[in-house]
Amino acid sequence: MQKNYFDRVHRWGILWNIGALIMLLAIPVAISANFNAWPELSTLWSVLSKLMLLYWVTAVIEVITYVPMLGAGGTYLSFVTGNITNLKLPVGLAAMENANVRANTEEGEVVSTIAIGVSSITTTVIIAVGVLAFSPVLPLITAEGSAFKPAFEWVLPALFGALGASYFAKHWKLVPLPVIVGVIVLIFSPTMGVGTLMFVTIVAAVLGAFVMVKKNWL
């Protein structure tokens, strides 16, 4: 039963990710075909060659990082719907924590997939309503000098701060090392991508936990 479930998850996950990739590429192709304005291959390659060096590492690291935390189904769904770091990852982790299940179990797999699926639907509905309702006033409350502008700049730190606080309180011995490593990395590489930085801090946390277990500190 378990094998059949994961076989279906991987089969449909691969198909939907390929389908999403084709749709994303189809948009610029359709625009170019409609206006008969195709980019020169030399120019396109000069841009892509630089971007690929940056993003292929991040892409591999994000897969290695997200799969153990979100499970196979949650990861496939997150990569199709996007906004993983800001929304899908916190939603999946919070749902599994509230259900008291682990990501690498069958229960955690199901909870994570359902939570991310529901969040995707909810986000789409909320964004549609928000765009229609707030589009007239949004430029005013996000403009320079607006009293609300600082709040919009701190939405993401507030989200991860609230999510991380519960984990820090439960596993406070594991917190200092990855935080210190993350700060040091950002000092020497302030433009490092979030996915790469997350992978570095996770490796630091795992290694730190391994040493602490060996030393009987945990």
VONUTI-598491 format. One record per residue: residue number from 0; residue in one letter; y, x, z of N, C-alpha, C in turn. Coordinates in Angstrom, 2 decimals. Layout:
BEGIN
n,res,n_yy,n_xx,n_zz,ca_yy,ca_xx,ca_zz,c_yy,c_xx,c_zz
NUM,A,Y,X,Z,Y,X,Z,Y,X,Z
...
This chain:
BEGIN
n,res,n_yy,n_xx,n_zz,ca_yy,ca_xx,ca_zz,c_yy,c_xx,c_zz
0,M,-1.21,0.84,0.00,0.00,0.00,0.00,1.26,0.87,0.00
1,Q,1.25,1.91,0.88,2.40,2.80,0.97,2.63,3.54,-0.35
2,K,1.51,4.01,-0.94,1.62,4.74,-2.20,2.17,3.85,-3.29
3,N,1.68,2.60,-3.37,2.17,1.68,-4.38,3.65,1.40,-4.20
4,Y,4.10,1.27,-2.94,5.52,1.01,-2.68,6.38,2.16,-3.18
5,F,6.02,3.38,-2.80,6.83,4.52,-3.20,6.73,4.78,-4.70
6,D,5.59,4.47,-5.30,5.48,4.60,-6.75,6.48,3.68,-7.44
7,R,6.58,2.44,-6.95,7.54,1.49,-7.54,8.97,1.92,-7.28
8,V,9.23,2.43,-6.06,10.58,2.89,-5.74,11.02,4.01,-6.68
9,H,10.15,4.98,-6.89,10.50,6.10,-7.76,10.60,5.66,-9.22
10,R,9.71,4.77,-9.65,9.75,4.32,-11.04,11.04,3.56,-11.32
11,W,11.36,2.56,-10.49,12.57,1.78,-10.72,13.83,2.59,-10.42
12,G,13.76,3.48,-9.44,14.91,4.31,-9.14,15.27,5.22,-10.30
13,I,14.27,5.83,-10.92,14.52,6.69,-12.08,15.08,5.89,-13.24
14,L,14.49,4.70,-13.48,14.95,3.87,-14.59,16.40,3.43,-14.40
15,W,16.74,2.99,-13.19,18.10,2.52,-12.94,19.11,3.66,-12.98
16,N,18.73,4.83,-12.50,19.65,5.98,-12.57,19.88,6.42,-14.00
17,I,18.82,6.43,-14.81,18.98,6.75,-16.23,19.84,5.70,-16.92
18,G,19.58,4.42,-16.59,20.38,3.34,-17.16,21.84,3.45,-16.79
19,A,22.13,3.78,-15.52,23.52,3.94,-15.09,24.18,5.10,-15.81
20,L,23.44,6.19,-16.00,23.98,7.35,-16.71,24.32,7.01,-18.16
21,I,23.42,6.26,-18.81,23.66,5.85,-20.20,24.90,4.96,-20.29
22,M,25.04,4.03,-19.35,26.21,3.14,-19.37,27.50,3.92,-19.15
23,L,27.48,4.90,-18.24,28.68,5.70,-17.99,29.07,6.50,-19.23
24,L,28.08,7.05,-19.90,28.37,7.83,-21.11,28.74,6.93,-22.29
25,A,28.25,5.69,-22.25,28.52,4.79,-23.36,29.99,4.37,-23.43
26,I,30.67,4.36,-22.28,32.08,3.93,-22.26,32.97,4.88,-23.05
27,P,32.97,6.19,-22.77,33.82,7.07,-23.60,33.37,7.12,-25.06
28,V,32.06,6.99,-25.30,31.58,6.99,-26.68,32.11,5.76,-27.41
29,A,32.07,4.60,-26.73,32.56,3.37,-27.35,34.06,3.45,-27.63
30,I,34.82,4.01,-26.69,36.27,4.15,-26.89,36.56,5.09,-28.06
31,S,35.84,6.21,-28.12,36.05,7.16,-29.21,35.69,6.54,-30.55
32,A,34.60,5.76,-30.57,34.18,5.12,-31.81,35.18,4.06,-32.25
33,N,35.71,3.32,-31.30,36.64,2.25,-31.63,37.95,2.79,-32.21
34,F,38.44,3.87,-31.63,39.72,4.45,-32.09,39.52,5.61,-33.05
35,N,38.24,5.92,-33.33,37.92,7.04,-34.22,38.62,8.32,-33.76
36,A,38.55,8.55,-32.46,39.20,9.72,-31.87,38.16,10.49,-31.07
37,W,37.49,11.40,-31.76,36.42,12.16,-31.12,36.95,13.52,-30.66
38,P,36.60,13.94,-29.46,37.06,15.26,-28.99,36.35,16.38,-29.75
39,E,37.04,17.49,-29.91,36.43,18.64,-30.55,35.35,19.23,-29.64
40,L,34.21,19.58,-30.22,33.10,20.08,-29.43,33.46,21.36,-28.68
41,S,34.24,22.21,-29.30,34.63,23.45,-28.63,35.47,23.19,-27.39
42,T,36.41,22.25,-27.52,37.25,21.89,-26.38,36.42,21.21,-25.30
43,L,35.54,20.30,-25.72,34.69,19.59,-24.76,33.79,20.56,-24.00
44,W,33.21,21.51,-24.71,32.32,22.46,-24.06,33.07,23.39,-23.12
45,S,34.29,23.78,-23.48,35.07,24.68,-22.62,35.38,24.02,-21.28
46,V,35.57,22.70,-21.32,35.84,21.97,-20.08,34.55,21.74,-19.30
47,L,33.50,21.28,-20.00,32.25,20.97,-19.33,31.59,22.21,-18.73
48,S,31.69,23.34,-19.40,31.06,24.55,-18.89,31.63,24.95,-17.54
49,K,32.91,24.74,-17.34,33.53,25.06,-16.06,33.15,24.03,-15.00
50,L,33.14,22.76,-15.38,32.81,21.73,-14.41,31.34,21.77,-14.00
51,M,30.46,22.08,-14.95,29.03,22.10,-14.63,28.70,23.17,-13.60
52,L,29.38,24.32,-13.69,29.14,25.38,-12.71,29.49,24.91,-11.30
53,L,30.46,24.02,-11.20,30.88,23.51,-9.90,29.98,22.38,-9.41
54,Y,29.63,21.46,-10.31,28.97,20.23,-9.87,27.45,20.29,-9.87
55,W,26.84,21.20,-10.63,25.38,21.18,-10.62,24.85,21.64,-9.28
56,V,25.55,22.59,-8.64,25.14,23.02,-7.31,25.30,21.89,-6.31
57,T,26.43,21.20,-6.38,26.68,20.07,-5.48,25.65,18.97,-5.69
58,A,25.30,18.71,-6.95,24.34,17.65,-7.25,22.97,17.95,-6.63
59,V,22.51,19.19,-6.77,21.22,19.56,-6.19,21.27,19.49,-4.67
60,I,22.35,20.00,-4.09,22.49,20.00,-2.64,22.55,18.58,-2.09
61,E,23.26,17.68,-2.78,23.36,16.30,-2.29,22.00,15.62,-2.30
62,V,21.17,15.86,-3.30,19.83,15.26,-3.32,19.02,15.77,-2.14
63,I,19.05,17.08,-1.92,18.29,17.66,-0.81,18.80,17.15,0.53
64,T,20.10,16.90,0.62,20.71,16.47,1.87,20.50,14.99,2.15
65,Y,20.70,14.15,1.13,20.68,12.71,1.36,19.29,12.12,1.49
66,V,18.32,12.64,0.74,16.98,12.03,0.76,16.38,12.00,2.16
67,P,16.40,13.09,2.93,15.82,13.01,4.28,16.54,12.04,5.20
68,M,17.83,11.78,4.93,18.59,10.90,5.81,18.52,9.43,5.39
69,L,18.43,9.17,4.08,18.48,7.80,3.59,17.15,7.29,3.08
70,G,16.18,8.16,2.85,14.92,7.73,2.27,15.03,7.63,0.76
71,A,13.90,7.46,0.11,13.88,7.43,-1.36,14.65,6.24,-1.92
72,G,14.33,5.03,-1.43,14.99,3.83,-1.94,16.48,3.85,-1.70
73,G,16.90,4.24,-0.50,18.32,4.29,-0.18,19.06,5.32,-1.02
74,T,18.39,6.44,-1.31,19.03,7.48,-2.11,19.21,7.04,-3.56
75,Y,18.16,6.47,-4.16,18.29,5.97,-5.53,19.40,4.94,-5.64
76,L,19.41,4.00,-4.71,20.41,2.93,-4.73,21.81,3.49,-4.52
77,S,21.93,4.48,-3.65,23.24,5.08,-3.39,23.77,5.82,-4.61
78,F,22.88,6.53,-5.31,23.33,7.28,-6.47,23.70,6.36,-7.63
79,V,23.16,5.17,-7.68,23.55,4.21,-8.72,24.88,3.56,-8.38
80,T,25.05,3.15,-7.12,26.25,2.41,-6.71,27.41,3.32,-6.33
81,G,27.11,4.58,-5.96,28.17,5.54,-5.66,28.77,5.39,-4.28
82,N,29.83,6.17,-4.03,30.56,6.17,-2.76,29.62,6.46,-1.59
83,I,28.79,7.49,-1.75,27.74,7.77,-0.77,28.34,8.26,0.55
84,T,29.13,9.32,0.48,29.64,9.93,1.70,30.52,8.99,2.49
85,N,31.37,8.23,1.81,32.32,7.36,2.50,31.69,6.09,3.04
86,L,30.63,5.60,2.39,30.12,4.28,2.77,28.61,4.22,2.92
87,K,27.87,4.60,1.88,26.43,4.38,1.89,25.73,5.18,2.99
88,L,26.12,6.42,3.18,25.50,7.24,4.21,25.80,6.70,5.61
89,P,27.06,6.39,5.96,27.29,5.80,7.28,26.57,4.48,7.49
90,V,26.53,3.64,6.45,25.85,2.35,6.57,24.36,2.53,6.83
91,G,23.71,3.40,6.03,22.28,3.62,6.20,21.94,4.19,7.57
92,L,22.70,5.19,8.01,22.44,5.80,9.31,22.69,4.82,10.45
93,A,23.77,4.04,10.35,24.08,3.07,11.41,23.01,1.99,11.49
94,A,22.53,1.52,10.33,21.50,0.48,10.32,20.20,0.98,10.95
95,M,19.80,2.21,10.61,18.57,2.75,11.19,18.72,3.02,12.68
96,E,19.91,3.42,13.08,20.13,3.64,14.52,20.07,2.33,15.28
97,N,20.70,1.28,14.75,20.67,-0.02,15.42,19.26,-0.62,15.46
98,A,18.47,-0.33,14.41,17.10,-0.83,14.37,16.13,0.09,15.12
99,N,16.66,1.23,15.60,15.85,2.20,16.35,14.67,2.69,15.54
100,V,14.93,3.06,14.28,13.89,3.60,13.40,14.38,4.92,12.83
101,R,13.44,5.73,12.35,13.77,7.03,11.77,13.73,6.96,10.25
102,A,14.51,7.84,9.62,14.64,7.78,8.16,13.34,8.14,7.46
103,N,12.51,8.97,8.07,11.29,9.43,7.40,10.08,8.57,7.73
104,T,10.32,7.32,8.10,9.23,6.38,8.37,9.31,5.21,7.39
105,E,8.23,4.43,7.32,8.23,3.26,6.44,9.30,2.26,6.88
106,E,9.43,2.07,8.20,10.44,1.13,8.69,11.85,1.59,8.33
107,G,12.09,2.91,8.52,13.40,3.44,8.19,13.71,3.33,6.71
108,E,12.71,3.54,5.87,12.87,3.40,4.42,13.34,1.99,4.06
109,V,12.69,1.00,4.64,13.03,-0.40,4.34,14.41,-0.75,4.87
110,V,14.69,-0.38,6.12,15.98,-0.71,6.73,17.13,-0.05,5.97
111,S,16.96,1.22,5.62,18.00,1.93,4.90,18.27,1.30,3.53
112,T,17.21,0.96,2.80,17.37,0.38,1.47,18.06,-0.98,1.54
113,I,17.63,-1.81,2.48,18.26,-3.13,2.63,19.73,-3.00,3.02
114,A,20.02,-2.12,3.97,21.40,-1.95,4.43,22.31,-1.48,3.31
115,I,21.85,-0.50,2.53,22.66,0.02,1.44,22.82,-1.02,0.34
116,G,21.75,-1.79,0.07,21.84,-2.86,-0.92,22.85,-3.92,-0.52
117,V,22.78,-4.35,0.74,23.72,-5.37,1.23,25.15,-4.82,1.22
118,S,25.31,-3.55,1.62,26.65,-2.97,1.63,27.23,-2.88,0.22
119,S,26.37,-2.62,-0.76,26.85,-2.55,-2.15,27.37,-3.91,-2.61
120,I,26.61,-4.96,-2.31,27.04,-6.31,-2.69,28.33,-6.68,-1.94
121,T,28.34,-6.40,-0.63,29.50,-6.73,0.19,30.74,-5.98,-0.28
122,T,30.56,-4.70,-0.58,31.69,-3.88,-1.04,32.25,-4.42,-2.34
123,T,31.38,-4.80,-3.27,31.85,-5.33,-4.55,32.67,-6.60,-4.35
124,V,32.17,-7.48,-3.49,32.89,-8.74,-3.23,34.23,-8.47,-2.55
125,I,34.20,-7.59,-1.52,35.43,-7.31,-0.78,36.47,-6.63,-1.68
126,I,36.01,-5.69,-2.52,36.94,-5.01,-3.42,37.57,-6.01,-4.40
127,A,36.74,-6.92,-4.92,37.27,-7.91,-5.86,38.31,-8.80,-5.18
128,V,37.99,-9.26,-3.97,38.94,-10.11,-3.23,40.18,-9.30,-2.85
129,G,39.96,-8.05,-2.40,41.09,-7.22,-1.98,42.04,-6.90,-3.12
130,V,41.49,-6.61,-4.29,42.33,-6.30,-5.45,43.20,-7.50,-5.80
131,L,42.60,-8.68,-5.80,43.36,-9.89,-6.14,44.39,-10.24,-5.07
132,A,44.01,-10.04,-3.79,44.88,-10.48,-2.71,45.98,-9.47,-2.37
133,F,45.64,-8.16,-2.42,46.58,-7.15,-1.93,47.29,-6.38,-3.03
134,S,46.93,-6.59,-4.28,47.59,-5.83,-5.34,49.11,-6.01,-5.35
135,P,49.66,-7.17,-4.99,51.13,-7.27,-4.98,51.80,-6.46,-3.88
136,V,51.12,-6.29,-2.71,51.76,-5.64,-1.57,51.26,-4.22,-1.33
137,L,50.14,-3.83,-1.96,49.57,-2.51,-1.71,50.53,-1.37,-2.04
138,P,51.25,-1.42,-3.17,52.21,-0.33,-3.44,53.28,-0.20,-2.36
139,L,53.60,-1.28,-1.69,54.64,-1.24,-0.66,54.13,-0.60,0.62
140,I,52.89,-0.95,1.05,52.40,-0.44,2.34,51.84,0.97,2.23
141,T,51.61,1.47,1.00,51.13,2.84,0.82,52.23,3.76,0.30
142,A,53.43,3.24,0.13,54.53,4.05,-0.40,55.04,5.02,0.66
143,E,55.70,6.08,0.19,56.31,7.03,1.12,57.33,6.31,1.99
144,G,57.26,6.58,3.30,58.17,5.94,4.23,57.61,4.68,4.85
145,S,56.49,4.18,4.33,55.89,2.98,4.90,55.25,3.30,6.25
146,A,55.36,2.37,7.21,54.77,2.58,8.53,53.25,2.57,8.48
147,F,52.67,1.99,7.42,51.21,1.90,7.30,50.59,3.09,6.56
148,K,51.41,3.90,5.89,50.87,4.99,5.07,50.02,5.99,5.86
149,P,50.42,6.42,7.05,49.57,7.36,7.80,48.18,6.82,8.10
150,A,48.07,5.51,8.28,46.76,4.91,8.59,45.81,5.07,7.41
151,F,46.30,4.94,6.19,45.45,5.06,5.01,44.97,6.50,4.83
152,E,45.72,7.48,5.31,45.34,8.88,5.18,44.24,9.28,6.16
153,W,44.02,8.46,7.19,43.06,8.81,8.24,41.87,7.86,8.30
154,V,41.67,7.08,7.25,40.55,6.13,7.23,39.21,6.86,7.28
155,L,39.04,7.86,6.41,37.76,8.57,6.36,37.47,9.36,7.63
156,P,38.43,10.15,8.18,38.15,10.82,9.45,37.82,9.85,10.58
157,A,38.50,8.70,10.61,38.22,7.71,11.65,36.81,7.15,11.50
158,L,36.39,6.92,10.26,35.05,6.39,10.01,33.97,7.35,10.49
159,F,34.09,8.62,10.09,33.08,9.60,10.48,33.20,9.97,11.95
160,G,34.39,9.92,12.50,34.54,10.18,13.93,33.82,9.13,14.77
161,A,33.98,7.87,14.39,33.31,6.80,15.13,31.80,6.87,14.96
162,L,31.36,7.19,13.74,29.92,7.29,13.49,29.32,8.50,14.19
163,G,30.03,9.64,14.16,29.48,10.85,14.75,29.53,10.86,16.27
164,A,30.44,10.10,16.85,30.58,10.14,18.31,29.28,9.75,19.03
165,S,28.60,8.74,18.52,27.36,8.30,19.17,26.27,9.37,19.06
166,Y,26.20,10.04,17.89,25.21,11.10,17.72,25.56,12.32,18.57
167,F,26.84,12.64,18.65,27.26,13.78,19.46,26.93,13.55,20.93
168,A,27.12,12.32,21.40,26.84,12.02,22.80,25.35,12.12,23.12
169,K,24.51,11.72,22.17,23.06,11.74,22.40,22.48,13.14,22.27
170,H,23.02,13.93,21.36,22.46,15.25,21.08,23.55,16.31,21.19
171,W,24.23,16.35,22.32,25.41,17.19,22.45,25.08,18.68,22.37
172,K,23.84,19.07,22.70,23.48,20.48,22.62,23.43,20.98,21.18
173,L,23.20,20.07,20.24,23.10,20.47,18.84,24.45,20.48,18.12
174,V,25.48,19.98,18.79,26.77,19.78,18.12,27.55,21.08,17.88
175,P,27.71,21.97,18.88,28.64,23.10,18.71,28.35,23.98,17.50
176,L,27.09,24.36,17.26,26.79,25.31,16.19,27.20,24.78,14.81
177,P,26.75,23.59,14.36,27.17,23.13,13.03,28.67,22.91,12.91
178,V,29.31,22.48,13.99,30.77,22.29,13.95,31.47,23.63,13.76
179,I,31.04,24.64,14.52,31.64,25.97,14.39,31.40,26.54,12.99
180,V,30.17,26.40,12.50,29.86,26.89,11.16,30.71,26.19,10.11
181,G,30.86,24.86,10.24,31.68,24.11,9.30,33.13,24.56,9.31
182,V,33.68,24.81,10.50,35.07,25.27,10.61,35.23,26.64,9.97
183,I,34.28,27.55,10.24,34.36,28.89,9.66,34.28,28.84,8.14
184,V,33.37,28.01,7.62,33.24,27.89,6.17,34.53,27.37,5.55
185,L,35.15,26.37,6.18,36.38,25.81,5.64,37.55,26.79,5.73
186,I,37.52,27.68,6.72,38.57,28.69,6.81,38.53,29.62,5.60
187,F,37.32,30.03,5.21,37.17,30.96,4.10,37.06,30.25,2.75
188,S,36.67,28.97,2.76,36.55,28.22,1.51,37.06,26.80,1.72
189,P,38.38,26.62,1.83,38.94,25.30,2.15,38.73,24.25,1.07
190,T,38.39,24.67,-0.14,38.20,23.70,-1.23,36.74,23.33,-1.44
191,M,35.86,23.77,-0.55,34.44,23.46,-0.72,34.22,21.96,-0.72
192,G,33.33,21.48,-1.59,33.03,20.06,-1.68,32.35,19.53,-0.44
193,V,32.51,18.23,-0.20,31.94,17.61,1.00,30.42,17.72,1.01
194,G,29.79,17.48,-0.16,28.33,17.54,-0.22,27.80,18.92,0.13
195,T,28.46,19.97,-0.38,28.03,21.34,-0.09,28.25,21.67,1.37
196,L,29.41,21.29,1.89,29.70,21.56,3.30,28.71,20.83,4.21
197,M,28.36,19.61,3.86,27.40,18.86,4.65,26.05,19.56,4.67
198,F,25.64,20.08,3.51,24.36,20.79,3.44,24.40,22.03,4.33
199,V,25.50,22.77,4.30,25.61,23.99,5.11,25.52,23.66,6.60
200,T,26.23,22.63,7.04,26.20,22.27,8.45,24.84,21.71,8.87
201,I,24.17,21.00,7.97,22.84,20.48,8.29,21.85,21.64,8.47
202,V,21.93,22.63,7.58,21.06,23.81,7.72,21.34,24.51,9.05
203,A,22.62,24.63,9.40,22.98,25.26,10.68,22.42,24.47,11.85
204,A,22.51,23.13,11.76,21.99,22.29,12.84,20.48,22.41,12.97
205,V,19.78,22.43,11.83,18.31,22.54,11.86,17.88,23.88,12.42
206,L,18.52,24.94,11.97,18.19,26.27,12.48,18.50,26.39,13.97
207,G,19.64,25.83,14.37,20.00,25.85,15.79,19.01,25.07,16.64
208,A,18.58,23.91,16.14,17.60,23.11,16.87,16.26,23.84,16.97
209,F,15.88,24.52,15.88,14.62,25.27,15.88,14.64,26.37,16.95
210,V,15.75,27.11,17.01,15.87,28.18,18.00,15.86,27.60,19.41
211,M,16.56,26.51,19.62,16.62,25.90,20.95,15.26,25.40,21.41
212,V,14.49,24.84,20.48,13.15,24.39,20.83,12.26,25.59,21.21
213,K,12.38,26.66,20.43,11.60,27.85,20.73,11.99,28.45,22.09
214,K,13.27,28.33,22.44,13.75,28.87,23.71,13.62,27.87,24.86
215,N,13.05,26.69,24.56,12.89,25.61,25.56,14.24,25.15,26.12
216,W,15.26,25.18,25.26,16.56,24.68,25.66,16.71,23.18,25.35
217,L,15.78,22.62,24.60,15.82,21.19,24.28,14.61,20.50,24.89
